[in-house]
Amino acid sequence: MQEITDKNINEYRNDYRVKFNHELSPNTNTLKDAEFNCGFSSHESKATNGDNRTVLQLNVEYLSDGRVQVSSLIRPYKKTLGVWYWCTRTLSCDLKLAIDIKDYYGTWNRQSYHASEAGKSDSKLSYVFFLHPITYSDIHFG
């Protein structure tokens, strides 16, 4: 097992002495940090406290120039008569994103992004992050 690395793992695909628990492909969790692999598609997280709710949305868009755009939207909601409505509230955030990128040489690179707001009365907070043009074999939120 000590001779199998992320750079040569595919060489062992048909080796009868080695058993893999799942099929190998560039999109599976054969990653250095599979326990933190959050995928790389849009995510939504909700926090509800009584009639107040805050929703965080992360959206991923692949641009034609090779960049990847990650946008975030934090929006407050108020429940009235059983229906959730957008509202204005004092919003604070400390948003930290980690994006792990595995290049075609098998090297992992992490790009970290940070946005914060100390308290702003608004109906939303939004931030946009751009990943530099890259060629990659795997990419995901870390």
N, C-alpha and C positions, 0 to 999 in steps of 0.2 A: 504493500500500500504506500510505502514511503516514496516510491518512484513515480506514482501517479500524481500529476499536477494539473492545474487548469489549462496549461499549454499543451499537454499531451493526452488528455483524458479520452479524446475521440479515438485514439489508437487502440484503446482497450474495449471498444464497443462490442467486438465479436470474440473477445477472449473468453473461453469457457471457464477459466479460473476466476473471473471477476463477475460478480452479479450486481447489477444496478437496480435500485428500487423503483426507478421510473425511467421512461424513455428520454434519451439525451436529445436536446435540440437547443438552438440558441435562445429560445424563449422560456426554457424551464428554469427551475431554481438550482441549477448547477453553478451557483454563484458563490463568491467568497463570503458574502454576508447574507445568505438566504434567509436567516432569521429576521433580518430587517428589511427584506425586499417588500416594498409596498406597491409594486407594480408601477406602470407608467401610463396610466390613463387618468381620466378625471376622477376626482374624489370629492365626497361631501361628508361633512361631519356636523352633527347638531348637538347643542347643549340646551336643555330645557329646564327652567326653574319656574314652576307654577304657570302663569300666563305669559311669561317672557321666554323667548327662544332666540338663540344666536346660531347662525348657520355659516360655516366656512366651506367655500367651494374652491377647489383647485382644478383648473382646466389646462389641458395640454394641446398645443397645436403645432404641427410640423409645417414650417414655412418653406416656400419654394427655393429660397436662397441657401438652404441647408441649416438654418438656425432652428432652434426649438423654442417656442414661446410658452412660458408657464404663467398663467394669470391667476390671481387669487381675488376672491370677493368675500368680504365679511359683511353680513347683513343681519340687522335685528328684526324680530317679529314680535307682535303683540297679539294674543288670542282674545278675540271678542266674539261672543255668542257662538263659540265653537269653531271659529274660522281664524286661521293665522293670517295677519296682515303685516305688510312692511310698516315700519315705524321709524321714528327718529329717537335716538338714545345716545348717551355719552358712551362712546366706544373706545376701548384701549386694546392694544394687541402687541404681542412680541412674537412675530412670525419668523420661524427659522426653517428653511428648506435645505435638505441635503440631496443632491442628485449624484448617483454613482454611475460612472460611464466606463465601460470596458471597451478598450480599443481593439483593433484587429490583431495586435501583438500580444494580447492577453493581459495588458496592464490596466489596473483599475485607477481611475482618477475621480476625485470627489470635487464637485462644485457646490459651494455653500452660498446661500442667499439669506439676507436678513432684512426685515422691515419692522418698524415699531411705531406706535402711536401712543402718546401718554394720556390722551383723553380728549376726544373730539366729538362734539354734538353733531351727528350726521345720520343719514339713513343708510350709509354704507362706507366701507373702507375697501379700496381696491389697489392692487399692486401688480405690476407686470415685470417678469424677469425673462431675459433672453440668454439662452445657452449659445456659446460661440459655435460657428460652423464646425462640425466635427464629422468624422466617420467613426462608426462604432459598431460593435457586434452585440452589445447589450446596454440597456439604459433603464434605470428605475429610480424611484424615490427611495432614499436610504433610510 
